[in-house]
Amino acid sequence: MNYQQFQEKLADEVRRRSGEKFSVTLRTVTKNNGVCRHAMEVRRGGTDLHPSVYLDSYFDEYRKGVSVGHLANLVLEQCEEYGRKVRLPENFFRVYDEVSKHLYCKLISGRMNRRELPAVPNRQWMDLALVCYYRVDDDILKDASILIRREHLNFWGISERRLFREAWENTKRDQKPVFSSLQSALRDISEAPGEEDDSPLYILTNEQKCFGAVCIGYPDMTEKIASEIGGDYYIIPSSIHECLILGAEDCYRPETLNRMVRDINRSQLEPSEILSDHVYYYDAERRVVEAAVERREEEAGNM
């Protein structure tokens, strides 16, 4: 049985074992950076929020010899657990005045999301895109978010300008920036004493350490970093969750840093967490951010 046949067989078995209590639909879910995952959408009645059961791990278990019937029972158990834990407030995601309290901004790759962006309100910054998302309360569903699409704006009857104004204000207010040396950040994670900081790298994220790369766009943030480290610097987009900062005087060539970013993106990150394949340069005197390679090529041409 191939993967497609397995998905259809499992969906049929879930329907049968539930006594047709659930509506079951197979979908391909497109996540950030065009990452596609095969999912089973399991809906009871007309509920707005329902589980999408990702099927890759179930297929792995099937190939190890686990029966489709047993896997269908596991899917149903997962859905029942979801139903017990998730309690939606009345009119969830329908009334904009309630939705607006939970809207935030994040940075994603413009290039890797180019097919999805026409359907998503966005603001371009360099080769990145600023988009908005709804953060679901942890007491409803932990670590869940909903990307805001143009269809949502049409339903709510609001403008993109209002969406970004309110989401940006929420982001600045609720997601405070954290800027520290990388060595200090690692020490905080490990909760172990360490030596004096001697790393030239700094990290910029937010207190939640989730979608923290957006902090680079906070008012006066680039200037504050320049003042802190003493001049020009490189911005290394290490993931959608944070940026690394490296002083320009540390003698790394942009080409070397770009190769490092590409290698890390391919070997260390989940594909959905990649932000960009190249670094940026902040010129403290001109107060501008630009692609680092372009800047160095321009300087070489003026010599």
C-alpha positions in Angstrom: 0.0 0.0 0.0 1.5 3.3 -1.0 1.1 6.6 0.9 -1.9 7.8 -1.0 -3.7 4.5 -0.6 -2.8 4.5 3.1 -4.3 7.9 3.7 -7.6 6.9 2.0 -7.8 3.6 3.9 -7.1 5.3 7.2 -9.7 8.0 6.5 -12.3 5.4 5.7 -11.5 3.4 8.8 -11.8 6.5 11.0 -15.2 7.3 9.5 -16.4 3.7 10.1 -15.1 3.4 13.6 -16.6 6.7 14.6 -20.0 5.7 13.4 -19.9 8.6 10.9 -19.8 10.9 14.0 -16.9 12.8 12.4 -16.6 14.4 9.0 -13.1 13.3 7.7 -11.3 15.1 4.9 -7.8 14.6 3.5 -5.9 17.8 2.9 -2.4 19.0 2.0 -1.6 21.8 4.5 0.8 24.5 3.3 2.8 25.9 6.1 5.5 28.6 6.3 8.1 28.6 3.5 5.9 26.4 1.3 6.4 23.3 3.5 3.5 20.9 2.7 2.2 18.3 5.1 -0.4 15.7 4.5 -3.2 15.9 7.1 -6.6 14.4 8.0 -9.1 17.1 9.0 -11.5 15.7 11.5 -14.6 17.8 12.2 -17.5 17.2 14.5 -20.6 19.2 13.6 -20.0 22.8 12.6 -17.2 23.6 15.0 -14.8 26.4 13.9 -11.7 24.9 15.4 -10.9 21.3 14.7 -7.8 19.0 14.7 -5.7 18.4 11.7 -4.0 15.1 12.2 -0.7 15.0 10.4 -0.2 11.6 8.8 3.5 11.1 8.2 4.2 9.6 11.6 1.1 7.3 11.2 2.4 6.0 7.9 5.8 5.3 9.5 4.0 3.2 12.1 2.1 1.4 9.4 5.3 0.5 7.6 6.6 -0.9 10.9 3.7 -3.3 10.9 1.0 -1.5 12.9 -2.5 -2.2 11.5 -4.7 0.5 10.0 -7.4 -0.4 12.5 -5.1 0.3 15.4 -4.0 3.6 13.9 -7.6 4.6 13.3 -8.2 4.1 17.0 -5.2 6.3 17.8 -6.6 9.1 15.6 -10.0 8.9 17.3 -8.4 9.0 20.7 -6.4 12.1 19.7 -9.6 13.8 18.4 -11.5 12.9 21.6 -8.7 14.3 23.7 -8.7 17.5 21.6 -12.4 17.8 22.1 -12.1 17.5 25.9 -9.3 20.0 26.2 -10.3 22.7 23.7 -13.1 24.9 24.7 -13.8 27.7 22.3 -15.2 31.1 23.4 -18.5 32.1 21.8 -18.1 33.5 18.3 -14.4 32.5 18.2 -12.6 34.3 15.4 -15.8 35.9 14.1 -16.0 39.3 15.9 -13.0 41.5 14.9 -13.0 43.6 18.1 -12.3 40.3 20.0 -9.9 39.0 17.4 -7.9 42.3 17.3 -6.6 41.7 20.9 -4.7 38.6 19.8 -3.2 39.9 16.6 0.6 40.1 16.2 3.3 40.5 13.4 6.1 38.3 12.3 8.8 38.2 9.6 8.9 35.5 7.1 10.8 34.8 3.8 9.4 36.6 0.9 11.0 34.4 -1.7 10.1 31.1 0.0 6.4 32.2 0.4 6.0 33.9 -2.9 3.1 31.6 -3.9 1.2 32.2 -0.8 1.7 35.9 -0.3 -0.8 37.2 -2.8 -3.5 35.8 -0.6 -1.9 37.2 2.6 -1.8 40.9 3.7 1.9 41.7 3.9 4.4 44.5 3.9 7.7 43.9 2.1 11.0 44.6 3.9 14.2 43.8 2.0 13.5 40.2 0.7 11.3 39.5 3.7 7.6 39.9 4.4 5.9 41.2 7.5 2.6 39.3 8.0 0.0 39.1 10.8 -1.2 36.2 12.8 -3.7 35.4 15.5 -2.2 33.8 18.6 -4.5 31.3 20.2 -4.6 31.5 24.0 -2.6 28.8 25.6 -5.6 27.8 27.7 -7.5 27.0 24.5 -4.7 25.4 22.5 -1.0 25.7 23.3 1.5 27.2 20.8 -1.2 27.6 18.1 -1.5 30.5 15.6 -3.6 31.4 12.6 -2.1 33.3 9.7 -4.3 36.2 8.7 -5.4 36.0 5.1 -7.2 38.5 2.8 -10.4 36.4 3.1 -10.4 37.1 6.9 -10.3 40.9 6.2 -13.2 40.6 3.9 -15.2 38.7 6.4 -14.4 41.2 9.2 -14.9 44.2 6.9 -11.6 45.9 7.9 -8.7 47.4 6.0 -5.1 46.2 5.8 -4.0 49.5 7.3 -6.1 48.9 10.4 -4.9 45.2 10.6 -1.2 46.2 10.6 -1.7 49.2 12.9 -3.3 47.1 15.6 -1.2 44.0 15.2 2.0 46.1 15.3 0.9 47.9 18.4 0.2 44.6 20.1 3.5 43.1 19.0 5.5 46.1 20.4 3.6 46.1 23.7 3.4 42.4 24.4 6.5 40.9 22.9 9.4 42.8 24.5 12.8 42.6 22.8 15.7 40.8 24.4 19.2 41.7 23.2 22.2 39.9 24.8 25.5 38.2 23.9 25.0 34.8 22.4 27.1 33.2 25.1 25.0 34.8 27.8 21.8 33.5 26.1 23.2 30.0 25.9 24.2 30.2 29.6 20.6 31.2 30.5 19.3 28.2 28.6 21.6 25.8 30.3 21.3 27.5 33.7 25.0 26.7 34.2 27.7 29.2 35.3 30.0 30.2 32.5 33.1 32.2 31.7 33.2 35.8 30.9 31.6 36.6 27.5 34.1 36.7 24.7 31.9 35.8 21.7 31.5 38.5 19.1 27.9 37.4 18.4 24.8 38.9 19.9 21.2 37.6 19.7 18.0 39.5 19.3 14.7 37.9 20.0 11.6 38.5 22.2 10.8 37.3 25.7 8.7 34.5 24.3 11.5 33.4 22.0 8.8 32.9 19.3 8.8 34.8 16.0 11.4 37.1 17.6 13.2 38.1 14.4 10.5 40.8 14.0 12.2 42.7 16.8 14.7 44.1 14.3 11.9 46.3 13.0 11.0 47.8 16.3 11.3 51.6 16.5 14.9 52.7 16.9 16.0 49.1 17.4 18.8 49.2 14.7 20.1 52.5 16.2 20.0 51.1 19.8 22.0 48.0 18.7 24.6 50.2 16.9 25.0 52.2 20.1 25.4 49.1 22.2 28.1 47.4 20.1 29.8 50.5 18.9 29.0 51.0 15.1 28.1 49.1 12.0 27.1 45.5 12.1 25.8 42.5 10.2 22.3 41.1 10.8 22.3 37.3 10.5 18.8 35.9 10.0 19.3 32.7 12.0 15.6 31.8 12.0 12.1 33.3 12.1 12.6 33.3 15.9 15.7 35.4 16.2 18.5 37.3 14.5 22.2 37.2 15.3 24.2 40.4 15.4 27.9 40.6 14.5 30.0 43.8 14.6 31.4 44.8 11.2 34.9 45.1 12.6 35.1 41.4 13.3 36.5 40.9 9.8 34.1 38.4 8.3 33.4 38.8 4.6 29.8 38.9 3.6 30.3 35.9 1.3 31.5 33.8 4.2 28.6 34.8 6.4 26.2 34.0 3.6 27.6 30.6 3.1 27.4 30.0 6.9 23.7 31.1 6.9 22.9 28.8 4.0 24.7 25.8 5.6 22.8 26.4 8.9 19.5 26.7 7.1 20.0 23.4 5.4 21.5 21.4 8.2 20.2 22.8 11.5 16.7 24.3 11.0 13.3 22.9 10.2 12.4 24.1 6.7 9.5 26.1 8.0 11.8 28.1 10.3 14.2 29.5 7.7 14.0 33.3 7.3 16.6 34.2 4.7 19.7 32.7 2.9 21.8 35.8 3.3 22.9 38.5 5.8 22.2 42.2 6.0 24.4 45.1 6.9 23.5 48.1 9.1 25.3 51.3 8.3 25.2 53.3 11.5 26.2 56.6 9.9 23.5 56.4 7.2 21.0 54.6 9.4 20.1 52.1 6.7 19.9 48.3 6.4 20.9 46.7 3.1 22.0 43.4 1.7 25.6 42.9 2.8 26.9 41.6 -0.5 25.4 44.4 -2.5 27.0 46.9 -0.2 30.5 45.4 -0.5 30.2 45.2 -4.3 29.2 48.9 -4.4 32.2 49.8 -2.3 34.5 47.8 -4.6 33.1 49.5 -7.7 33.8 53.0 -6.2 37.5 52.3 -5.5 
